[in-house]
Amino acid sequence: MKLSEFQRAVSDEFGAGYGQALMTDLVLADLGNRTPKEAIAVGLPPRDVWIALCKETGVPPSQWYGAGKPAPKR
């Protein structure tokens, strides 16, 4: 999963505003007690961050489709 795919998945699932709040405010034990933003900054794979974020926020596995979702055609 590319960083741009991760960012799009967060925005699609949570909305732009709430998604950004989760990125900076939600501390995830699965990411070493880091926020998603901190985890990305230290080099954790975006897919791992996406899955941890989905698990913590109760997103059903059937909606984890954002991982690897291709960019929309223009």
Residue, then its C-alpha position, 0 to 999 in steps of 0.5 A: m500500500k502506497l502512502s497516497e492509497f493510505q491517505r485516500a483510504v483514511s479519508d474515504e472511511f472516516g472523512a477528511g476532518y475526522g480522519q485527520a483527527l484520528m491520524t494525530d490524536l489516536v494512540l494505537a498500542d499495535l503501533g508501539n503506542r504511536t499515533p498513525k501519523e507518528a507511525i508513518a513518520v518512523g517508517l512503519p508500512p502504511r498498510d500496517v498502520w491502516i489495519a491497526l487503525c481499522k481494528e482500533t476504530g471498529v471498522p469491519p474487516s469487510q471494509w478494510y478494502g481501502a488497503g491497496k485501493p487504486a487511484p480513481k481514473r480521471 
